[in-house]
Amino acid sequence: MLLLTFGHARALQIPTMTPAELRSQLEAGQARVFDSNRTTLWRTGHIPGAVFVGQEEIAPAVLPEDRTALLVFYCRDST
């Protein structure tokens, strides 16, 4: 499993966004959100409208056909 912290994201130049930026993107209909937490964390709560993808490989069928779409993946699980 890949442990990715904000430090890693910055070092790898993976774009990040603040919750306010995400809210703005969601309200404008410009983002698709994917939750990569464990199932138990998904069940306790997740971003409204998020698609559960878990920590396994992501099935292409859950991704939008629009290849220019903004995809946001999040995970709060640290184990």
C-alpha positions in Angstrom: 0.0 0.0 0.0 1.2 3.5 -0.8 1.5 5.9 2.2 1.1 9.3 0.8 1.3 12.4 3.0 1.1 16.1 2.1 4.9 16.1 2.1 4.9 13.3 -0.5 2.2 15.0 -2.6 4.2 18.2 -2.7 7.5 16.3 -3.5 5.7 14.4 -6.3 4.0 17.5 -7.5 0.5 16.0 -7.0 -2.0 18.8 -7.0 -3.9 19.3 -3.8 -6.8 21.6 -2.9 -8.4 23.0 0.2 -11.9 22.0 1.4 -13.2 25.5 0.2 -11.7 24.9 -3.2 -13.3 21.5 -3.4 -16.7 22.9 -2.3 -16.4 25.5 -5.1 -15.6 22.9 -7.7 -18.4 20.7 -6.6 -21.0 23.5 -6.5 -19.9 24.4 -10.1 -20.3 20.7 -11.1 -16.7 20.6 -12.2 -15.3 17.8 -9.9 -15.9 14.1 -9.4 -14.9 12.9 -5.9 -13.7 9.4 -5.1 -13.3 8.0 -1.6 -10.4 5.6 -1.2 -10.9 4.8 2.5 -11.6 1.5 4.0 -15.2 0.3 3.9 -15.7 0.9 7.6 -14.7 4.6 7.3 -16.9 5.0 4.2 -19.8 3.7 6.2 -19.2 6.2 9.0 -19.3 9.1 6.7 -18.0 10.5 3.4 -18.2 13.6 1.2 -21.8 13.8 -0.3 -21.8 12.5 -3.8 -18.4 10.8 -3.5 -18.0 7.4 -5.2 -16.5 4.7 -3.1 -13.4 3.1 -4.7 -11.7 1.6 -1.7 -8.0 0.8 -1.6 -7.8 -1.6 -4.5 -7.5 -1.0 -8.2 -10.1 1.4 -9.6 -12.5 -0.1 -12.1 -12.5 2.0 -15.3 -16.3 1.9 -15.2 -16.5 4.2 -12.2 -14.4 6.9 -14.0 -16.2 9.5 -16.1 -16.0 9.2 -19.8 -14.8 12.9 -20.0 -11.0 12.5 -19.9 -10.7 16.2 -19.0 -12.8 15.9 -15.9 -11.4 17.0 -12.6 -10.9 13.9 -10.4 -10.4 14.3 -6.7 -9.4 11.3 -4.6 -9.2 11.4 -0.8 -8.4 9.1 2.0 -8.2 9.9 5.7 -7.0 6.4 6.6 -3.5 6.3 7.9 -3.0 2.6 8.2 
